[in-house]
Amino acid sequence: MEKQGFIIKEKSVSKYLNEIKCAPEEKKEELKKTYSKINIWALTVDKKDIIINEEIIKFNLESKLIDGIFNVNIEGRLDTLTAPDLLKKFIEKEDIKCIKIDINKMTFISSAGIRVLEIMMKELENKEMFEIIGAKGDIKDILEKNGFKMNMK
């Protein structure tokens, strides 16, 4: 699972139980012992480089807000694992009037990436202030089919 960008760990349920309030006092110790034998699996995203078919997949996201303009540069894949990073950066900013996204170095976009771009555009009062720069090839085609207008700068 680590090669696909996930970390999976087995954890004891007892770590998540602070106190057993509804059980009779004489049964609490027995229940704690029983719970210590029950495990769950925790699946999380690994933030390091992802390896797919022996190829390292890089992702880099740079963003800054200057005078109401949210400038974003995306390098690599905008997919299920990386799109939440873009959404988080967007949500952290306030008073965004314009969004300019340079995807010249983007290599892939999934439906999760498209969804984040849609969320960002819908938050703007003026949808014409949403600009995608540097789109090419399949990514350009995919974005245009999903209603995004491209700026060919």
Contact map, one row per residue, 1 for C-alpha under 8 A:
111111110000000000000000000000000000000000000000000000000000000000000000000000000000000000000000000000000000000000000000000000000000000000000000000000000
111111110000000000000000000000000000000000000100010000000000000000000000000000000000000000000000000000000000000000000000000000000000000000000000000000000
111111000000000000000000000000000000000000000000011100000000000000000000000000000000000000000000000000000000000000000000000000000000000000000000000000000
111111000000000000000000000000000000000000000000011100000000000000000000000000000000000000000000000000000000000000000000000000000000000000000000000000000
111111100000000000000000000000000000000000001111111000000000000000000000000000001000000000000000000000000000000000000000000000000000000000000000000000000
111111110000000000000000000000000000000000111100000000000000000000000000000000000000000000000000000000000000000000000000000000000000000000000000000000000
110011111000000000000000000000000000000001111100000000000000000000000000000000000000000000000000000000000000000000000000000000000000000000000000000000000
110001111100000000000000000000000000000011110000000000000000000000000000000000000000000000000000000000000000000000000000000000000000000000000000000000000
000000111110000000000000000000000000000011100000000000000000000000000000000000000000000000000000000000000000000000000000000000000000000000000000000000000
000000011111000000000000000000000000001111000000000000000000000000000000000000000000000000000000000000000000000000000000000000000000000000000000000000000
000000001111101000000000000000000000001111000000000000000000000000000000000000000000000000000000000000000000000000000000000000000000000000000000000000000
000000000111111100000000000000000011111100000000000000000000000000000000000000000000000000000000000000000000000000000000000000000000000000000000000000000
000000000011111110000000000000000011111100000000000000000000000000000000000000000000000000000000000000000000000000000000000000000000000000000000000000000
000000000001111111000000000000010011010000000000000000000000000000000000000000000000000000000000000000000000000000000000000000000000000000000000000000000
000000000011111111000000000000000000000000000000000000000000000000000000000000000000000000000000000000000000000000000000000000000000000000000000000000000
000000000001111111000000000000000000000000000000000000000000000000000000000000000000000000000000000000000000000000000000000000000000000000000000000000000
000000000000111111110000000000000000000000000000000000000000000000000000000000000000000000000000000000000000000000000000000000000000000000000000000000000
000000000000011111110000000000000000000000000000000000000000000000000000000000000000000000000000000000000000000000000000000000000000000000000000000000000
000000000000000011111000000000000000000000000000000000000000000000000000000000000000000000000000000000000000000000000000000000000000000000000000000000000
000000000000000011111110000100000000000000000000000000000000000000000000000000000000000000000000000000000000000000000000000000000000000000000000000000000
000000000000000000111110000000000000000000000000000000000000000000000000000000000000000000000000000000000000000000000000000000000000000000000000000000000
000000000000000000011111000000000000000000000000000000000000000000000000000000000000000000000000000000000000000000000000000000000000000000000000000000000
000000000000000000011111101100000000000000000000000000000000000000000000000000000000000000000000000000000000000000000000000000000000000000000000000000000
000000000000000000000111111100000000000000000000000000000000000000000000000000000000000000000000000000000000000000000000000000000000000000000000000000000
000000000000000000000011111100000000000000000000000000000000000000000000000000000000000000000000000000000000000000000000000000000000000000000000000000000
000000000000000000000001111110000000000000000000000000000000000000000000000000000000000000000000000000000000000000000000000000000000000000000000000000000
000000000000000000000011111111100000000000000000000000000000000000000000000000000000000000000000000000000000000000000000000000000000000000000000000000000
000000000000000000010011111111110000000000000000000000000000000000000000000000000000000000000000000000000000000000000000000000000000000000000000000000000
000000000000000000000000011111111000000000000000000000000000000000000000000000000000000000000000000000000000000000000000000000000000000000000000000000000
000000000000000000000000001111111100000000000000000000000000000000000000000000000000000000000000000000000000000000000000000000000000000000000000000000000
000000000000000000000000001111111110000000000000000000000000000000000000000000000000000000000000000000000000000000000000000000000000000000000000000000000
000000000000010000000000000111111111000000000000000000000000000000000000000000000000000000000000000000000000000000000000000000000000000000000000000000000
000000000000000000000000000011111111100000000000000000000000000000000000000000000000000000000000000000000000000000000000000000000000000000000000000000000
000000000000000000000000000001111111110000000000000000000000000000000000000000000000000000000000000000000000000000000000000000000000000000000000000000000
000000000001110000000000000000111111110000000000000000000000000000000000000000000000000000000000000000000000000000000000000000000000000000000000000000000
000000000001110000000000000000011111111000000000000000000000000000000000000000000000000000000000000000000000000000000000000000000000000000000000000000000
000000000001100000000000000000001111111000000000000000000000000000000000000000000000000000000000000000000000000000000000000000000000000000000000000000000
000000000001110000000000000000000111111100000000000000000000000000000000000000000000000000000000000000000000000000000000000000000000000000000000000000000
000000000111100000000000000000000001111110000000000000000000000000000000000000000000000000000000000000000000000000000000000000000000000000000000000000000
000000000111100000000000000000000000011111000000000000000000000000000000000000000000000000000000000000000000000000000000000000000000000000000000000000000
000000011110000000000000000000000000001111100000000000000000000000000000000000000000000000000000000000000000000000000000000000000000000000000000000000000
000000111110000000000000000000000000000111110000000000000000000000000000000000000000000000000000000000000000000000000000000000000000000000000000000000000
000001111000000000000000000000000000000011111000000000000000000000000000000000000000000000000000000000000000000000000000000000000000000000000000000000000
000001110000000000000000000000000000000001111100000000000000000000000000000000000000000000000000000000000000000000000000000000000000000000000000000000000
000011100000000000000000000000000000000000111110000000000000000000000000000000001000000000000000000000000000000000000000000000000000000000000000000000000
010011100000000000000000000000000000000000011111000000000000000000000000000000000000000000000000000000000000000000000000000000000000000000000000000000000
000010000000000000000000000000000000000000001111100000000000000000000000000000000000000000000000000000000000000000000000000000000000000000000000000000000
000010000000000000000000000000000000000000000111110000000000000000000000000000000000000000000000000000000000000000000000000000000000000000000000000000000
000010000000000000000000000000000000000000000011111000011110000000000000000000000000000000000000000000000000000000000000000000000000000000000000000000000
011110000000000000000000000000000000000000000001111100011100000000000000000000000000000000000000000000000000000000000000000000000000000000000000000000000
001110000000000000000000000000000000000000000000111111111000000000000000000000000000000000000000000000000000000000000000000000000000000000000000000000000
001100000000000000000000000000000000000000000000011111111000000000000000000000000000000000000000000000000000000000000000000000000000000000000000000000000
000000000000000000000000000000000000000000000000001111100000000000000000000000000000000000000000000000000000000000000000000000000000000000000000000000000
000000000000000000000000000000000000000000000000001111110000000000000000000000000000000000000000000000000000000000000000000000000000000000000000000000000
000000000000000000000000000000000000000000000000001111111000000000000000000000000000000000000000000000000000000000000000000000000000000000000000000000000
000000000000000000000000000000000000000000000000111101111100000000000000000000000000000000000000000000000000000000000000000000000000000000000000000000000
000000000000000000000000000000000000000000000000111100111110000000000000000110000000000000000000000000000000000000000000000000000000000000000000000000000
000000000000000000000000000000000000000000000000110000011111000000000000001110000000000000000000000000000000000000000000000000000000000000000000000000000
000000000000000000000000000000000000000000000000100000001111100000000000011111000100000000000000000000000000000000000000000000000000000000000000000000000
000000000000000000000000000000000000000000000000000000000111110000000000011100000000000000000000000000000000000000000000000000000000000000000000000000000
000000000000000000000000000000000000000000000000000000000011111000000001111000000000010000000000000000000000000000000000000000000000000000000000000000000
000000000000000000000000000000000000000000000000000000000001111100000001110000000000000000000000000000000000000000000000000000000000000000000000000000000
000000000000000000000000000000000000000000000000000000000000111110000111100000000000000010000000000000000000000000000000000000000000000000000000000000000
000000000000000000000000000000000000000000000000000000000000011111000111000000000000000000000000000000000000000000000000000000000000000000000000000000000
000000000000000000000000000000000000000000000000000000000000001111111110000000000000000000001001000000000000000000000000000000000000000000000000000000000
000000000000000000000000000000000000000000000000000000000000000111111110000000000000000000000000000000000000000000000000000000000000000000000000000000000
000000000000000000000000000000000000000000000000000000000000000011111000000000000000000000000000000000000000000000000000000000000000000000000000000000000
000000000000000000000000000000000000000000000000000000000000000011111100000000000000000000000011110000000000000000000000000000000000000000000000000000000
000000000000000000000000000000000000000000000000000000000000000011111110000000000000000000000001111100000000000000000000000000000000000000000000000000000
000000000000000000000000000000000000000000000000000000000000001111011111000000000000000000000001111100000000000000000000000000000000000000000000000000000
000000000000000000000000000000000000000000000000000000000000001111001111100000000000000000000000001111000000000000000000000000000000000000000000000000000
000000000000000000000000000000000000000000000000000000000000111100000111110000000000000000000000001111000000000000000000000000000000000000000000000000000
000000000000000000000000000000000000000000000000000000000000111000000011111000000000000000000000000011100000000000000000000000000000000000000000000000000
000000000000000000000000000000000000000000000000000000000011110000000001111101000000000000000000000011111100000000000000000000000000000000000000000000000
000000000000000000000000000000000000000000000000000000000111100000000000111110000000000000000000000000111110000000000000000000000000000000000000000000000
000000000000000000000000000000000000000000000000000000001111000000000000011111000000000000000000000000001111000000000000000000000000000000000000000000000
000000000000000000000000000000000000000000000000000000001110000000000000001111100100000000000000000000000111100000000000000000000000000000000000000000000
000000000000000000000000000000000000000000000000000000000010000000000000010111111110000000000000000000000101110110000000000000000000000000000000000000000
000000000000000000000000000000000000000000000000000000000000000000000000000011111110000000000000000000000001111110000000000000000000000000000000000000000
000000000000000000000000000000000000000000000000000000000000000000000000000001111111000000000000000000000000011110000000000000000000000000000000000000000
000010000000000000000000000000000000000000001000000000000000000000000000000001111111000000000000000000000000000000000000000000000000000000000000000000000
000000000000000000000000000000000000000000000000000000000010000000000000000011111111110000000000000000000000000010000000000000000000000000000000000000000
000000000000000000000000000000000000000000000000000000000000000000000000000001111111111000000000000000000000000110010000000000000000000000000000000000000
000000000000000000000000000000000000000000000000000000000000000000000000000000011111111100000000000000000000000000010000000000000000000000000000000000000
000000000000000000000000000000000000000000000000000000000000000000000000000000000111111110000000000000000000000000000000000000000000000000000000000000000
000000000000000000000000000000000000000000000000000000000000100000000000000000000111111111000000000000000000000000010000000000000000000000000000000000000
000000000000000000000000000000000000000000000000000000000000000000000000000000000011111111100000000000000000000000010001000000000000000000000000000000000
000000000000000000000000000000000000000000000000000000000000000000000000000000000001111111110000000000000000000000000000000000000000000000000000000000000
000000000000000000000000000000000000000000000000000000000000001000000000000000000000111111111000000000000000000000000000000000000000000000000000000000000
000000000000000000000000000000000000000000000000000000000000000000000000000000000000011111111000000000000000000000000001000000000000000000000000000000000
000000000000000000000000000000000000000000000000000000000000000000000000000000000000001111111100000000000000000000000000000000000000000000000000000000000
000000000000000000000000000000000000000000000000000000000000000000000000000000000000000111111100000000000000000000000000000000000000000000000000000000000
000000000000000000000000000000000000000000000000000000000000000010000000000000000000000011111111000000000000000000000000000000000000000000000000000000000
000000000000000000000000000000000000000000000000000000000000000000000000000000000000000000111111000000000000000000000000000000000000000000000000000000000
000000000000000000000000000000000000000000000000000000000000000000010000000000000000000000001111100000000000000000000000000000000000000000000000000000000
000000000000000000000000000000000000000000000000000000000000000010011100000000000000000000001111111000000000000000000000000100000000000000000000000000000
000000000000000000000000000000000000000000000000000000000000000000011100000000000000000000000011111000000000000000000000000111001000000000000000000000000
000000000000000000000000000000000000000000000000000000000000000000011100000000000000000000000001111100000000000000000000000100001100000000000000000000000
000000000000000000000000000000000000000000000000000000000000000000001111000000000000000000000001111110000000000000000000100000001110000000000000000000000
000000000000000000000000000000000000000000000000000000000000000000001111000000000000000000000000011111000000000000000000000000000111100000000000000000000
000000000000000000000000000000000000000000000000000000000000000000000011110000000000000000000000001111100000000000000000000000000011100000000000000000000
000000000000000000000000000000000000000000000000000000000000000000000011110000000000000000000000000111111000000000000000000000000001111000000000000000000
000000000000000000000000000000000000000000000000000000000000000000000000111000000000000000000000000011111100000000000000000000000001111000000000000000000
000000000000000000000000000000000000000000000000000000000000000000000000011000000000000000000000000001111100000000000000000000000000111100000000000000000
000000000000000000000000000000000000000000000000000000000000000000000000011100000000000000000000000001111110000000000000000000000000010000000000000000000
000000000000000000000000000000000000000000000000000000000000000000000000011111000000000000000000000000111111100000000000000000000000000000000000000000000
000000000000000000000000000000000000000000000000000000000000000000000000001110000000000000000000000000001111100000000000000000000000000000100000000000000
000000000000000000000000000000000000000000000000000000000000000000000000000111100000000000000000000000000111110000000000000000000000000000100000000000000
000000000000000000000000000000000000000000000000000000000000000000000000000011100000000000000000000000000111111111000000000000000000000000100000000000000
000000000000000000000000000000000000000000000000000000000000000000000000000001110000000000000000000000000001111111000000000000000000000000000000000000000
000000000000000000000000000000000000000000000000000000000000000000000000000000110000000000000000000000000000111111100000000000000000000000000000000000000
000000000000000000000000000000000000000000000000000000000000000000000000000001110010000000000000000000000000111111110000000000000000000000000000000000000
000000000000000000000000000000000000000000000000000000000000000000000000000001110110000000000000000000000000111111111000000000000000000000000000000000000
000000000000000000000000000000000000000000000000000000000000000000000000000000000000000000000000000000000000111111111100000000000000000000000010010000000
000000000000000000000000000000000000000000000000000000000000000000000000000000000000000000000000000000000000001111111110000000000000000000000000000000000
000000000000000000000000000000000000000000000000000000000000000000000000000000000011011000000000000000000000000111111111000000000000000000000000000000000
000000000000000000000000000000000000000000000000000000000000000000000000000000000000000000000000000000000000000011111111100000000000000000000000000000000
000000000000000000000000000000000000000000000000000000000000000000000000000000000000000000000000000000000000000001111111110000000000000000000000000000000
000000000000000000000000000000000000000000000000000000000000000000000000000000000000000000000000000000000000000000111111111000000000000000000000000000000
000000000000000000000000000000000000000000000000000000000000000000000000000000000000001001000000000000000000000000011111111100000000000000000000000000000
000000000000000000000000000000000000000000000000000000000000000000000000000000000000000000000000001000000000000000001111111100100100000000000000000000000
000000000000000000000000000000000000000000000000000000000000000000000000000000000000000000000000000000000000000000000111111110100000000000000000000000000
000000000000000000000000000000000000000000000000000000000000000000000000000000000000000000000000000000000000000000000011111110000000000000000000000000000
000000000000000000000000000000000000000000000000000000000000000000000000000000000000000000000001110000000000000000000001111111101100000000000000000000000
000000000000000000000000000000000000000000000000000000000000000000000000000000000000000000000000100000000000000000000000011111100000000000000000000000000
000000000000000000000000000000000000000000000000000000000000000000000000000000000000000000000000100000000000000000000000000111111100000000000000000000000
000000000000000000000000000000000000000000000000000000000000000000000000000000000000000000000000000000000000000000000000110111111100000000000000000000000
000000000000000000000000000000000000000000000000000000000000000000000000000000000000000000000000000000000000000000000000000001111110000000000000000000000
000000000000000000000000000000000000000000000000000000000000000000000000000000000000000000000000111000000000000000000000000101111110000000000000000000000
000000000000000000000000000000000000000000000000000000000000000000000000000000000000000000000000011100000000000000000000100101111111000000000000000000000
000000000000000000000000000000000000000000000000000000000000000000000000000000000000000000000000001110000000000000000000000000011111100000000000000011100
000000000000000000000000000000000000000000000000000000000000000000000000000000000000000000000000000111100000000000000000000000000111111000000000000111100
000000000000000000000000000000000000000000000000000000000000000000000000000000000000000000000000000111110000000000000000000000000011111000000000000001111
000000000000000000000000000000000000000000000000000000000000000000000000000000000000000000000000000001111000000000000000000000000001111100000000000001111
000000000000000000000000000000000000000000000000000000000000000000000000000000000000000000000000000001110000000000000000000000000001111110110000000001110
000000000000000000000000000000000000000000000000000000000000000000000000000000000000000000000000000000010000000000000000000000000000011111111000000000000
000000000000000000000000000000000000000000000000000000000000000000000000000000000000000000000000000000000000000000000000000000000000001111111000000000000
000000000000000000000000000000000000000000000000000000000000000000000000000000000000000000000000000000000000000000000000000000000000000111111100000000000
000000000000000000000000000000000000000000000000000000000000000000000000000000000000000000000000000000000011100000000000000000000000001111111110000000000
000000000000000000000000000000000000000000000000000000000000000000000000000000000000000000000000000000000000000000000000000000000000001111111111000001000
000000000000000000000000000000000000000000000000000000000000000000000000000000000000000000000000000000000000000000000000000000000000000111111111100000000
000000000000000000000000000000000000000000000000000000000000000000000000000000000000000000000000000000000000000000000000000000000000000001111111110000000
000000000000000000000000000000000000000000000000000000000000000000000000000000000000000000000000000000000000000001000000000000000000000000111111111110000
000000000000000000000000000000000000000000000000000000000000000000000000000000000000000000000000000000000000000000000000000000000000000000011111111111000
000000000000000000000000000000000000000000000000000000000000000000000000000000000000000000000000000000000000000000000000000000000000000000001111111100000
000000000000000000000000000000000000000000000000000000000000000000000000000000000000000000000000000000000000000001000000000000000000000000000111111100000
000000000000000000000000000000000000000000000000000000000000000000000000000000000000000000000000000000000000000000000000000000000000000000000011111110000
000000000000000000000000000000000000000000000000000000000000000000000000000000000000000000000000000000000000000000000000000000000001000000000011111111000
000000000000000000000000000000000000000000000000000000000000000000000000000000000000000000000000000000000000000000000000000000000011000000000011001111100
000000000000000000000000000000000000000000000000000000000000000000000000000000000000000000000000000000000000000000000000000000000011111000010001000111110
000000000000000000000000000000000000000000000000000000000000000000000000000000000000000000000000000000000000000000000000000000000011111000000000000011111
000000000000000000000000000000000000000000000000000000000000000000000000000000000000000000000000000000000000000000000000000000000000111000000000000001111
000000000000000000000000000000000000000000000000000000000000000000000000000000000000000000000000000000000000000000000000000000000000110000000000000000111
